[in-house]
């Protein structure tokens, strides 16, 4: 079992990694063009794209953040007119079975 401060630091590190993955457009990293998340292509489309958006988040995190298992992705806010979306991700840390939550600000 991890100490509380170690666990807090791990969750903070994982949440920062999730930020990097979500905020990076595929093709943005020249030497790793597949890195990132495909949500950027979906943000200006209609609300019917939410299931595809959620699947894109699952796929990106399962591929690029190996320390976690994604349990749930929730879209708290989505405005296709402005491209704004607020995301909540519940996950389990694989090595310790501890749970964490990522709450992303508006991506736009």
C-alpha positions as CSV (number, residue, x, y, z in Angstrom):
1,X,0.0,0.0,0.0
2,X,1.3,3.4,-0.9
3,X,1.7,6.3,1.5
4,X,-0.9,9.0,1.1
5,X,1.6,11.5,-0.3
6,X,3.1,9.0,-2.7
7,X,-0.4,8.2,-3.9
8,X,-1.3,11.9,-4.3
9,X,1.9,12.5,-6.3
10,X,1.1,9.5,-8.5
11,X,-2.4,10.7,-9.2
12,X,-1.1,14.2,-10.0
13,X,1.4,12.7,-12.4
14,X,-1.2,10.5,-14.1
15,X,-3.6,13.4,-14.4
16,X,-0.9,15.6,-16.0
17,X,-0.2,12.7,-18.4
18,X,-3.9,12.5,-19.2
19,X,-3.9,16.3,-19.9
20,X,-0.9,15.9,-22.3
21,X,-2.6,13.0,-24.1
22,X,-6.0,14.7,-24.4
23,X,-4.6,18.1,-25.4
24,X,-2.3,16.7,-28.1
25,X,-3.7,16.4,-31.6
26,X,-2.7,13.3,-33.5
27,X,0.1,14.2,-35.9
28,X,1.3,17.1,-33.7
29,X,4.4,15.2,-32.5
30,X,6.6,14.7,-35.5
31,X,8.4,11.7,-34.3
32,X,5.3,10.1,-32.8
33,X,2.5,11.0,-35.1
34,X,0.0,8.6,-33.6
35,X,0.4,10.1,-30.1
36,X,-2.5,12.0,-28.8
37,X,-6.3,11.8,-28.9
38,X,-8.7,12.0,-31.8
39,X,-11.2,14.2,-30.0
40,X,-10.1,17.3,-31.8
41,X,-11.6,16.2,-35.1
42,X,-15.0,15.7,-33.3
43,X,-15.4,18.9,-31.3
44,X,-17.1,20.9,-33.9
45,X,-19.5,18.2,-34.9
46,X,-22.9,17.5,-33.4
47,X,-23.9,16.0,-30.1
48,X,-24.4,12.7,-31.8
49,X,-20.5,12.4,-31.9
50,X,-20.4,12.0,-28.1
51,X,-20.1,8.1,-28.2
52,X,-17.3,8.5,-30.8
53,X,-15.6,11.1,-28.6
54,X,-15.8,8.8,-25.5
55,X,-14.4,5.9,-27.5
56,X,-11.5,8.1,-28.8
57,X,-10.6,9.0,-25.2
58,X,-10.7,5.3,-24.1
59,X,-8.5,4.3,-27.0
60,X,-6.0,7.1,-26.5
61,X,-5.6,6.5,-22.7
62,X,-5.5,2.7,-23.1
63,X,-2.7,3.1,-25.7
64,X,-0.6,5.9,-24.1
65,X,-1.2,5.7,-20.3
66,X,-0.3,2.2,-19.3
67,X,-0.4,2.9,-15.6
68,X,-4.2,3.0,-15.5
69,X,-7.3,1.1,-16.5
70,X,-10.0,3.5,-17.6
71,X,-13.3,2.6,-15.7
72,X,-15.6,5.4,-17.0
73,X,-15.5,8.4,-19.2
74,X,-18.2,11.0,-18.6
75,X,-18.9,14.1,-20.7
76,X,-20.1,16.8,-18.3
77,X,-20.5,19.5,-20.9
78,X,-20.4,19.6,-24.7
79,X,-21.1,22.5,-27.0
80,X,-20.4,21.6,-30.6
81,X,-20.9,25.3,-31.6
82,X,-17.9,26.4,-29.7
83,X,-16.0,23.1,-29.5
84,X,-16.0,23.2,-25.7
85,X,-16.2,19.9,-23.8
86,X,-15.6,19.1,-20.1
87,X,-14.5,15.6,-19.4
88,X,-14.4,13.4,-16.2
89,X,-12.4,10.2,-16.3
90,X,-12.6,7.6,-13.5
91,X,-9.6,5.2,-13.5
92,X,-7.9,2.5,-11.5
93,X,-4.1,2.5,-11.0
94,X,-3.0,-0.9,-12.3
95,X,-0.1,-1.5,-9.8
96,X,-2.1,-0.6,-6.6
97,X,-5.8,-0.9,-7.6
98,X,-6.3,2.6,-6.1
99,X,-8.8,4.8,-7.9
100,X,-8.4,8.2,-9.3
101,X,-10.5,10.8,-11.1
102,X,-9.4,13.3,-13.8
103,X,-11.6,16.3,-14.3
104,X,-10.6,18.2,-17.4
105,X,-11.3,21.8,-18.0
106,X,-12.8,22.9,-21.2
107,X,-11.0,21.7,-24.3
108,X,-11.5,24.0,-27.2
